[in-house]
Amino acid sequence: MGVSKKGKRRIVCLNRDFYWYVTPDWEDAGQVKLHIISEDKQFIAAYNMGQSCQLDSSPFIVIQGKQFEGIVMENGCYKRILTPVWEDDTVITPDIVARIIVWCFSVKEVVTFAV
């Protein structure tokens, strides 16, 4: 079963369809999050916006789906993974979304950390 497309924007990246949307997470003090989901739901990620402005911590992405280059995901779990610093303090554009997707599927050294 594919992902619900209602309220989401479509982007084609790496010859695959992904859908993304931005929403505040009220369980996380209203932190604005970028959500990216592949058509087949094998890739699910959430990125807190505005991390490039925080000098006291490293930016991270939360991976919930089964696909992410460099780690094996178990069913029902998620991992926080350190990311490069993306300019994420302005309006979210398809360019930023595409950069995040390409980075997630590129070969790299992965650093995960516990919640």
C-alpha positions, 0 to 999 in steps of 0.5 A: 500500500502506497503512502497517502499523498494528501497534504504532501508535496511530491519530489522525484529523486534518485529515480524514485518518488518521495513525498514530503511535508512540514509540520509542528510536532506538539509533542516536541514543544512545537518543533517544526519537522520536515518529514520525508517518505518514499512511495513504498514507505521503506524510507521514512525520515524526520528532520528538525528544522533550524538545527543549523542555527544551534551551535550547542548541538550537532544536527541529526535526522531520525530514520524510521523506515528500513532503508538508509545507507550504512545501517541495518534497521530493525522493525519497529525501531528508529535511529538518530543519525548525525548529519551535515549542517544544511541551511535549514533556517529559511523556507523549506525548498525542494532543493533542501529535501533533495539534498537530504534524500541524496545524503541518506542514500549515499555511502558514508560513515554513519554515527548514531546515538541513543535517545 
